[in-house]
Amino acid sequence: MRMRVTIDLPPDVEARVQEEAAKRSLPVEALLVHLVSDAFPTHGEAKQHERSLSILRSVRDLGSEAEQQETFTYLKRAVEADRLSNRKRFS
């Protein structure tokens, strides 16, 4: 079953929606379906999101600031190493 919805968008919002759809090479309808789907995650997606946040919170305060900076520097170098592209991920 499909729900059909009609909304009146202000001209500036309509222009932004059309611009974003064009940028993504999508019909406006497909973009809007994607945006609405993302706004209302399924129960499983919401649980996964909460688990991910929980993991991030648990490691947030590990180590001193100096240790965290050292780890970030190491990881940044590792990500940039052996890339197929010359474009850097980090500046």
ZIPEQUI-V834137 format. One record per run of one state. SS is the DSSP state (helix for helix, strand for strand, loop for the rest). FROM is the first residue (numbers start at 1). TO is the last residue. If there is no record, write none. Layout:
SS&FROM&TO, SS&FROM&TO
//
This chain:
loop&1&10, helix&11&23, loop&24&27, helix&28&39, loop&40&42, helix&43&60, loop&61&64, helix&65&80, loop&81&91
//
